[in-house]
Amino acid sequence: MNMSDARGARERLVVIGGDAAGMSAASQARRLKGPDELEIVAFERGHFTSFSACGIPYWVGGDVPDRELLIARTAEEHRARDIDLRMRTEVTELDVDRGRVRARDLDSGAESWTSYDKLVIATGARPIRPELPGMDAPGVHGVQTLDDGQALLDTLSRTRGRRAVVVGAGYIGVEMAEAMINRGYEVTVVNRGREPMATLDPDMGLLVHRAMEGMGITMVNDAEVTRLLTGDDGRVRAVATRDAEYPADVVILGIGVRPETALARTAGLPVGEHGGLLTDRSMRVRGSENIWAGGDCVEVLDLVSGQLRHIPLGTHANKHGQIIGANAGGGYATFPGVVGTAVSKVCDLEIARTGLREKDAHRVGLRFESVTIESTSRAGYYPNASPMTVKMLAELRTGRLLGVQIVGREGAGKRVDIAAVALTAGMTVDRMTALDLGYAPPFSPVWDPILVAARKAAAKIRASM
C-alpha cells in the first residue's frame, strides 16, 4: 500500500539533512505544493539549520561579528512555512523497501520510524579525521558546522598560548590560517602535498606558498602528520611528523571532507568511485523512483572532462536543493553539471580556479598547451594596481579552453568567473580574445588579464599546428 493512501491524498516528503541542499529542497517543494497536498518532515542532527559553513572561518577570524549572521533561515522560520523540522534528530536507518526512516532524538534518546512517499538525502560530507594518536585530544578542532566553530571559539577563549597549527592546506586550511593570523596567533600550516592548494597546479601553489610565508605563516610541505602529542593535562601540545614536532596550543584540521553516505550505502543505494551518491540529471538517485540526493553527499558531472567528481560547495548544494524541490514538488528541473569553479583567499591574497588542472587533463587523455602570464588588476598607472598571475590550459588542435587558475591580490579572484562562463559555453581561447569585457583604468588594463592569457594560449595553439 502506498503510504499516502493511509493519509488520504496528501503525500509526505522526508528530508534527511537541514542545511543548504535539504532545506532548499524542502522550501522549493513547499512553494509548489501547499500543506494540504504535501506534508514535509525534515531531520537535522545539529543545533542549526540553513547556515553558511563557508562563513565559519570569517566568523572565527572576527570578520563576521555574530554567529547568527551565518544563518540564512532559522528552524522557526522553516516551521512557519509548514515544514516539520525536527532539530537534534539523527536518522539512523533507511528502509527503502518499506519507505521509512528511523530517527533518534539526540537529547532524549527516543527512536521512532517515519514513513515517506518521497525522500531527499542531503547528509552532506564529514571532515577527514585520521585515526592517529592524540587526534581526539582537547584543543583539536574541525570546522564543518556552526557547533564546530563555536567549540573552537570557546577553546580560543580559554587558551593562554598563541601557537596554532593548521593541518592541511586546502581551502579550509588556508582560510583558517588567515583566521588565526587575524586573532594574533603564530601559525604553522602542515601540508602533506608538494605545495598548498592542491586544487591548483604546483607552480601556482608555489605562489600561494611564498605569499603565505610573506604573511608570517610557517609553511611545512611534504609532511605527513604521524601523531598529535599531549601534555600532562591531556591537551594537545604539538603536532608531530616523521621529521619534526611543531608546538601547538590549538590544532585545526583542514584536511578535507568525504561524502557522508554511510546511511545510503547500508540501504543499498549506488555510490561512485569518490564515495558520493550517484544521481541522474534530475538529482534522482539512480535506480530509485522516489529518492533524490544533493549537496556534498553526491557526485556531479564535470562538463569539461566528462567525468564524475565530488565537489563539496555551498553553491552546488543550493542549486541541487532547488532542482530536487522542483521535482519532488511535481515540477521539472535538471542539473547539467559543473566546471569546478572555486575562489578563496588568505589575508589579501586571492586564489581562484576553474576547469581542469594539468594532471586532470592528463588523467582523461586530453593533450593541451598551457600558458602563464603576469598582469595587474587595474591599468598599471592607476593607483593601487595589484599584480596577478593567470595560468590557462587549452586543448591542442581545437583550442578549447580547459582550465584557468589565478593567484593575485585585490581584484584577481572573481575574474575566474569570465573563464567559468567560457568553459560552460565550450569556447575556444581564440574566441575568448574577442570577448567584449568592461574596461576603465580603475577596473582593469585595456587588455584584461584573462584576455592576455587567452591571446597567448591561442598563439601557442596556432604555433603547434
N, C-alpha and C positions, 0 to 999 in steps of 0.2 A: 504493500500500500504506500503510495506517495505520502510523504509527511504532511504536505499541505492539505491532503484530504481530511486528516484528523482535525485540522484547524479551520476548516472551511476553505474559501477561495484564497485566503491570504497565504503567501509564501514566506519562508524565513530564510534570510541571508545571514550566515555566520561569518564573522571576520576574526581571524587569528592575527593579532598584532595591531597596536593602536597608534602607530606613528604615521609617517608620510604616506606610504602606499596603502595601508589598511584603511586609514580614516579618510583619505581622498576617495577611495573606492566606496566606502560607506556613504560619504556625503554626496557623491555624484549619483549613486543609486537612489538615495533619498530624494534628490531633485527630480528624478524621473518618475518615481513611484511614491505615493503617499503611504502613511502608516496603515491605511485600510487595505492596501494591496500588498505591501511588503513590510514584514517585521525585520528589523535589523538588530542583531546582537553582536557586540564586539568584545573581545577579551584582550586585556593588556596586563602583563605581569608587573610592570613598573609602577612608579608613582605619578608619571607624567605621560601626556598624550600629545601628539601633533607638535613635537618640538624640533628645533633645528640642532641636530648633532654637529653640523658643520660650524655652528657658532660657539661650541664649547671652548675651544682654545682661546677665543677672543674674550669670553666671559672670565675664564681663569686668568688671562693676562691683564684684565682690567679695562679693556677697550669697551666691553659691554658691561655696564654697571650693575644690572639686575637680571637674575635668572629668569624672571617672568617675561622679559623681553624676547626670550628664545621660544616661547610657547605661542604657536600660531592660533590654537583653539583649545580651550580647556575642556575637561571632561563634562563640566556643567553645560558648556555651550553646545557640545555634541548632543547631550541628553535633551536639551531644549529643542533640538531638531528631530526628536523622536527616534534617537539611536540609543539603544540599551547598551551603554558602555560600562563594562564591569572591570574596574581597575583592581590591581593587585591580584589578578586571577590568571593563572597559568594553565594553558591547555596542555595536558599530559598524554593524551592518547587520541588518535584519529581513527575512527571506524568507518572506512569508506564504503564497505558493503552495506552497512545499515544506516549510513548517512547521519552520523552523530559524532560529537566530540566530548571527551571527558575533561573537565576543568577542575582545578583545585584553588580554593580561596587561600592565598598565601598567609593571611593573617589568622584565620580560624582553623585552617586545615580541612575544612569541609569540601567534599567532592561531589560532583553531580554530572550527569550526561545532558547534553543539549542536542536536539536533532536539527538538521538543516535540509533545506531544499537546494540551496546554493551555498558554496563555500569559497572564501577568499583566504589564501595563505600569504601572509605578509610578515613572516617571522624574522626578517632582517638577517643580519650577519653577527657573528660572535668574534670578539678580538682574539687574535692568536696569542696564547699564553703558554710558552714552552714549559714542559714538565721538568724544571730544573730546581735544584736545592735553593731554598730561600725565596722562591717566586711568590709564595703566599704570605711572606712576612709583612708586618705593618710597615707602611711607608712606601709600598709598591702599588702603583695605580695604573689601571687602564682608563680610557676616556671615551667610552662608547655612548653613554647615556647621561642625562642630567644628574641622576643619582651618582654616577661615577665622578662627574665634575664637582658635585657638592662634597663628596668624600675627599677628593684631592684638596679642595679649598680648606676643608676642616683640618686636614693634615698640615697644610702650609701654615695655618694659624697657630698650630701647636709646636711647630718645628723651629728650633733655635738656629740650627745650622743653615748655611746658604749655598749648599752644593747640590745641584740637581744633575742626574744622569738620565738622558733620554735614550732608550733602546729602540733603534730603528730610525731610518732617515727617509721615510716616505712622506706623504702629505701630512699625516698626523704628527710624525716625528718632528719635521721642521717647524710646523705651526706651534707645537708645544715647546720647542726650543725657544721660539720667539716669546711665547707667553712667560716662560721662566726668566728670560732676559729682562722683560718688562717688569717683572717682580723683583729684580735686583739680584737674581741668583747667578752663581758661577755655573755655567752649563757645559756639560760634556755630552756629545752625541756618539754612541757606539753603534756602528753600522756594519753589518756583515757583507755588504756589497762593496764593489770597487769604488763607487762614488755615491754620494747621496742622490736621492730622487731616481730610483731605478726605472721610473716611467719615462725618463729621458735617456738618450744615448750617453755613454760615459763622457764623451768630450763636452757635452752640455752640462752633465752633472758636475764635472770639474769646475765649471764656472760658479755653480752653486756652492761647492766646497770652499773655493777661495773666498767667496763673498761672506760665507758664514764665519770663516776664520777671521776675516776682517772686522766682523762684529764682536769679536771676543769669544766666540763659541769654539771649544776644542772639538775637532772632528777626528774620530778614530774609525778608519775604514778597514775593510778586510778583516774584521774582528768578530769572532764568534763568542757570544756570551756562554760561559760554562756553568756559572753559579752566581747566586747573589749571597753575599756574606752578611751575617747579622752580628750585632753586638750582644753584650751580656743581658740587655733588656729585651732581646728578641727582635728589635727593629733592624731594618736594613741599614748597613753601614758602608757597603761598597758593591760594585759590580765587577766581577772577575771574568777575564778572558783567558785564553791559553797563555798569553804573554804578559799580562799586567793586571793590576787592580786599580779601579777608579773610585775614590771615596764619594759617598753619596749620603745625603740626609733625606733625599726623596728620589725615587726612581719612577719614571713614567714610561709606560710601554706604548710604543708606536710602531709595532711590528707589522700591522695589517690585520685583515679580517678574513674569515671564511664564511660562506653561506650557512645560515642556521637551518639545516634541512633534516635534522635527526628525526623529527616527528613525521615528516613526509616520507623519508626513506623507510621507516618502520612500517608505514602504511602501504608501502609498495609503489609509491609514485616515482616517476622516472627522474633521474638526475644525470647531469652531464659530467664531462671529464674534470671540470673545475669545481664540482660539488654542488652546483646550483640546479634548481628545478628547471625542467625543460617545458617550454610553453610554445603555443603557436602564435600567430601574429595578433590574435585577439586576447593574448595573455591567458588563454585557457590551457590548463595543464594537459599535456599530450596524453591521449587515451581516456580523458575524463570529459563527460558532458557538462557537469555542473560544478567543476572546481577550477578556480583561477588562482594565479600566483603572480606577485610582483614585488618590486623593490630589491633589496640587497640579497634576497634568497633565490634569485633566478639568474639564469644565463641569458645574455642578449646577443643578437646578431650584430657583428661588426660589418658595416656596409663597405668598408674598404678592403678588408681581407676575405670577407665571405665566411669567416669562422665565428663560432660562438665564444663569448668571453664573459667573465664575471667582472662587472664594473660597479662597485658599490657607491653610488652617488645619489644625493637627495633629488637632483633634477630628474633623473630617470625614475626614481620611486614615485614622485608626484605625478609624472606622466602616466606611469603604469596604473596608478590608482584611478586616474580619470578614465582611462580606457576600460579597466575592469568594471568600474562602476557603471559606465555606459552599457556595457554588455550584460552585466548582471541585472541591470535595471530595465532590460528589454530593448535597448538601443543597439547601435553598432559602431564600433571603432576598432582601429588596429594600431599597433606599434611597429613601425617599419624597421627600426634598428638604430644604431648609434655609430658615430665616428670616433669616439673615445676622446672627447674634449674635456680638459680639466685645467683649472688655474688655481694657483696658491701663492703664498708669499711668506717670507721670513724677514721680519723688520721691513726695510724699504726695498728688498729685492723681490721682484715679481717673477713667477715661474709658470709657464704655460705650455701645453702640448695638445695636439690633436692628430688623429690618424695613426700611422704606423711608425715605430722606431726601425732602425736598421735591422735588428735581429728579428723583429716581427715580419718584415718583408722577406728576409732570407727564409724564415720558417715556412712561409706559404709559397715559396718558389718564385717570388717576384724579383726581376732584375731592375736595378734602379741606378740613378745618379743622385748624389747629394751635394748640396752647396751650403756654405755658411757665410753670412755677411755681417758686417758691423755697421750700425746706423745709429740714429738718435730719435728720441720721441717727438722732438719738435724741430723746426728749422734751426740749423746749427748756430745761427746768430741770435736766436731768441733766448731770453733769459731762462735759466734752469732746464735747458735741453739736456736730457739724460741719455747715456749710452744704452744700447741693447744689442743682443746677438740673436740672429734668426737663422735657424737651420731648416732646410727644406729638402724633402725627398720627392723625386718624380720618377715614374716608370719609364724604362728605356723604350724607345721607338714611339710609344703612344704619347709620352709626355704627361700622362695623367698624374695629377697631384696625389701623393701617397701619405704625406705627413709633414707637420710643421712643429718645431719646438722653439720657444722664445725664453730668453733669460735677460732681464734688464731691470731698470728702475721705474719710476712712476710713468705710467702711460704705456708700458710694454705688454702687460699680461692680457688685457682684453682685446688686443689686436689679433689674438688667436681666433677670435670669432669670425674674422674675414676668411681665414683658412677653413674653419669648420663649415661655413656655408659653401665654399668652393668644393670641399670634399663631398658634401652631401649632394651637390649638383653634378658631381663627376667631372669637374672642369679640368682642363689641361693647364699646365703652367703658362703656356703661350697665351691661352685665352685669359688667364688671370692678369696678364700685363696690361690688358685693356680695361680692367675694372675701373669704373668711374667713382673713385673714393673721394670723400671730402678732404679739402685742403685749405689750411690757413696756417701761417707760421706758428701760432700758439699750440697747434694740434699735431702737426707733422711736417716733415720736409716735403718738398714738391713731389718727390717720389717716396711714397710711404715705404717703410722697411719691408713690408710684405711684398710689395711690388718689385722692390730692388732684388729680393731673393728670387721672385718668380722670373724676372728677366735673366738673372744669372743661370737659373736652372734651365730655362728654355734654350739659352745659348749652348749650354753643356749638352743638352739632349740633341740639338741640331748637329753639334760637332761630332757626336758619337755615331751618327748615321752613316 
